[in-house]
Amino acid sequence: MARDKSAHADSTRAELAALANSLDQCRERLAALAESRGMVVADPDDPNAGDDLLTAIYEAERGVNTALRLVQRAAR
């Protein structure tokens, strides 16, 4: 029985590691989108220029970062 638990824990950790990898890739893609969108809406006369889409991308990136940290913590 203990061996089954250990095997299940190892399997769960492996799945969590795979999820962490996927989340990290999503984070990288969101960061690239934010950078690209930031260049489009950049206004040298208004350093705070932005738009709702850029704000939403930043919020999504923060959410993915939070999810990534939680999954990594669960995998330990």
C-alpha positions, 0 to 999 in steps of 0.5 A: 500500500505504501508503495502505491502511495509513493508511486501515485505521489511521484506520478502527481509530481511529474504531472505538476512539473509538466503543468509548470512547464506549460504555465511557464511557456504561457507566461513567456508568450504573454510577456512577448504579447505585452511587449509587442502590444506595448510597442504599438501603443507607446506614446513618447509624449505620454509614458503612461499610454496604454490600452485595455488590451495591454492591461488585460494581457498584464493581468493575465500574465500576473495570474499565470505567474501566480498559478505557476508559483502555486503549482511549483509549490505543490510539486515540492 
